């Protein structure tokens, strides 16, 4: 885990077949999966999940970004989150 200005954070990457959409440190992420929405914080247990259709969001201090995703795979660990998605708007 790394430390951001507001405390612990994790490295977040969101990747589509066409582009690297996000590569940043984040304090929290919300990822839509085929089983429902997952809230991710630093220190999360390792998990691989199928990305569903919905809004992926992340927060870094007071800054928050959201975008729509559909399909793919999320690899979640204690200090990094990789989201491979087929589509993001």
Secondary structure, 3 states (H helix, E strand, C coil): CEEECCEEEEEEEEECCCCEEEEEEECEEEEEECCEEEEEECCCCCEEEEECCEEEEEEECCEEEEEEEEEEEEEECCCEEEEEEEEEC
